[in-house]
Amino acid sequence: MKYKIGTQIRKYRKFRGISQKQLAEELHIGTTRVSNWEQGLNRPDADMIGDICRVLKGSPSELLDVHLSEEEFSTQEKALIYAYRDKPELRSAIDILLDLKEK
Protein backbone atom coordinates (compact mmCIF):
# COMPACT_ATOMS: atom_id res chain seq x y z
CA MET A 1 0.00 0.00 0.00
CA LYS A 2 1.30 3.45 -0.92
CA TYR A 3 0.51 6.31 1.43
CA LYS A 4 -0.60 9.62 -0.09
CA ILE A 5 0.63 11.97 2.63
CA GLY A 6 4.16 11.73 1.22
CA THR A 7 3.05 13.51 -1.94
CA GLN A 8 1.82 16.42 0.16
CA ILE A 9 4.99 16.50 2.25
CA ARG A 10 7.09 16.65 -0.92
CA LYS A 11 4.86 19.33 -2.42
CA TYR A 12 5.05 21.64 0.60
CA ARG A 13 8.74 20.90 1.22
CA LYS A 14 9.61 21.91 -2.34
CA PHE A 15 7.30 24.94 -2.15
CA ARG A 16 9.25 26.11 0.89
CA GLY A 17 12.58 25.41 -0.81
CA ILE A 18 13.65 22.91 1.83
CA SER A 19 15.69 19.79 1.03
CA GLN A 20 14.88 16.40 2.49
CA LYS A 21 18.03 16.70 4.58
CA GLN A 22 16.99 20.11 5.96
CA LEU A 23 13.50 18.82 6.81
CA ALA A 24 14.99 15.77 8.53
CA GLU A 25 17.37 17.96 10.55
CA GLU A 26 14.55 20.29 11.64
CA LEU A 27 12.51 17.24 12.74
CA HIS A 28 15.52 15.54 14.38
CA ILE A 29 15.08 12.40 12.29
CA GLY A 30 17.02 10.64 9.55
CA THR A 31 16.82 11.65 5.89
CA THR A 32 15.79 8.10 4.98
CA ARG A 33 12.63 8.52 7.01
CA VAL A 34 11.63 11.66 5.05
CA SER A 35 12.48 9.90 1.78
CA ASN A 36 10.32 6.91 2.74
CA TRP A 37 7.37 9.20 3.53
CA GLU A 38 7.69 10.96 0.19
CA GLN A 39 7.91 7.65 -1.67
CA GLY A 40 4.77 6.46 0.09
CA LEU A 41 6.56 3.54 1.72
CA ASN A 42 5.40 4.59 5.17
CA ARG A 43 3.85 7.64 6.80
CA PRO A 44 4.69 9.88 9.72
CA ASP A 45 3.27 9.13 13.14
CA ALA A 46 0.34 11.29 14.21
CA ASP A 47 2.59 12.94 16.80
CA MET A 48 4.95 14.06 14.01
CA ILE A 49 2.26 15.83 11.91
CA GLY A 50 2.32 18.99 14.03
CA ASP A 51 6.10 19.25 13.79
CA ILE A 52 6.03 18.75 10.02
CA CYS A 53 3.39 21.47 9.69
CA ARG A 54 5.47 23.82 11.84
CA VAL A 55 8.59 23.31 9.73
CA LEU A 56 6.74 23.50 6.40
CA LYS A 57 4.58 26.40 7.65
CA GLY A 58 1.39 24.68 6.59
CA SER A 59 -1.78 23.52 8.24
CA PRO A 60 -2.66 19.92 9.01
CA SER A 61 -5.61 20.18 6.62
CA GLU A 62 -3.23 21.13 3.79
CA LEU A 63 -0.74 18.42 4.67
CA LEU A 64 -3.43 15.77 4.97
CA ASP A 65 -5.22 17.12 1.87
CA VAL A 66 -8.45 17.61 3.80
CA HIS A 67 -10.51 20.46 2.40
CA LEU A 68 -13.32 22.48 3.87
CA SER A 69 -16.62 22.39 2.08
CA GLU A 70 -17.14 24.90 -0.75
CA GLU A 71 -19.66 26.83 1.36
CA GLU A 72 -17.01 27.75 3.94
CA PHE A 73 -15.57 30.59 1.82
CA SER A 74 -17.01 33.06 -0.68
CA THR A 75 -15.59 33.15 -4.20
CA GLN A 76 -13.67 36.33 -3.36
CA GLU A 77 -12.22 34.81 -0.18
CA LYS A 78 -11.03 31.76 -2.13
CA ALA A 79 -9.47 34.00 -4.79
CA LEU A 80 -7.62 35.94 -2.07
CA ILE A 81 -6.30 32.74 -0.51
CA TYR A 82 -5.06 31.41 -3.85
CA ALA A 83 -3.48 34.74 -4.76
CA TYR A 84 -1.72 34.86 -1.40
CA ARG A 85 -0.35 31.35 -1.91
CA ASP A 86 0.73 32.08 -5.49
CA LYS A 87 2.66 35.25 -4.61
CA PRO A 88 5.15 34.41 -1.86
CA GLU A 89 7.14 37.54 -2.67
CA LEU A 90 4.19 39.70 -1.55
CA ARG A 91 3.24 37.81 1.60
CA SER A 92 5.24 39.89 4.04
CA ALA A 93 3.71 43.12 2.67
CA ILE A 94 0.21 41.64 2.89
CA ASP A 95 0.87 40.40 6.41
CA ILE A 96 1.96 43.91 7.44
CA LEU A 97 -1.10 45.53 5.81
CA LEU A 98 -3.45 43.10 7.52
CA ASP A 99 -1.50 43.12 10.79
CA LEU A 100 -1.03 39.34 10.63
CA LYS A 101 1.50 37.86 12.97
CA GLU A 102 3.01 34.39 12.68
CA LYS A 103 1.74 32.15 15.45
C-alpha positions in Angstrom: 0.0 0.0 0.0 1.3 3.5 -0.9 0.5 6.3 1.4 -0.6 9.6 -0.1 0.6 12.0 2.6 4.2 11.7 1.2 3.0 13.5 -1.9 1.8 16.4 0.2 5.0 16.5 2.3 7.1 16.6 -0.9 4.9 19.3 -2.4 5.1 21.6 0.6 8.7 20.9 1.2 9.6 21.9 -2.3 7.3 24.9 -2.2 9.3 26.1 0.9 12.6 25.4 -0.8 13.7 22.9 1.8 15.7 19.8 1.0 14.9 16.4 2.5 18.0 16.7 4.6 17.0 20.1 6.0 13.5 18.8 6.8 15.0 15.8 8.5 17.4 18.0 10.5 14.5 20.3 11.6 12.5 17.2 12.7 15.5 15.5 14.4 15.1 12.4 12.3 17.0 10.6 9.5 16.8 11.7 5.9 15.8 8.1 5.0 12.6 8.5 7.0 11.6 11.7 5.0 12.5 9.9 1.8 10.3 6.9 2.7 7.4 9.2 3.5 7.7 11.0 0.2 7.9 7.7 -1.7 4.8 6.5 0.1 6.6 3.5 1.7 5.4 4.6 5.2 3.8 7.6 6.8 4.7 9.9 9.7 3.3 9.1 13.1 0.3 11.3 14.2 2.6 12.9 16.8 4.9 14.1 14.0 2.3 15.8 11.9 2.3 19.0 14.0 6.1 19.2 13.8 6.0 18.7 10.0 3.4 21.5 9.7 5.5 23.8 11.8 8.6 23.3 9.7 6.7 23.5 6.4 4.6 26.4 7.7 1.4 24.7 6.6 -1.8 23.5 8.2 -2.7 19.9 9.0 -5.6 20.2 6.6 -3.2 21.1 3.8 -0.7 18.4 4.7 -3.4 15.8 5.0 -5.2 17.1 1.9 -8.5 17.6 3.8 -10.5 20.5 2.4 -13.3 22.5 3.9 -16.6 22.4 2.1 -17.1 24.9 -0.8 -19.7 26.8 1.4 -17.0 27.7 3.9 -15.6 30.6 1.8 -17.0 33.1 -0.7 -15.6 33.2 -4.2 -13.7 36.3 -3.4 -12.2 34.8 -0.2 -11.0 31.8 -2.1 -9.5 34.0 -4.8 -7.6 35.9 -2.1 -6.3 32.7 -0.5 -5.1 31.4 -3.9 -3.5 34.7 -4.8 -1.7 34.9 -1.4 -0.4 31.3 -1.9 0.7 32.1 -5.5 2.7 35.2 -4.6 5.1 34.4 -1.9 7.1 37.5 -2.7 4.2 39.7 -1.6 3.2 37.8 1.6 5.2 39.9 4.0 3.7 43.1 2.7 0.2 41.6 2.9 0.9 40.4 6.4 2.0 43.9 7.4 -1.1 45.5 5.8 -3.5 43.1 7.5 -1.5 43.1 10.8 -1.0 39.3 10.6 1.5 37.9 13.0 3.0 34.4 12.7 1.7 32.1 15.5 
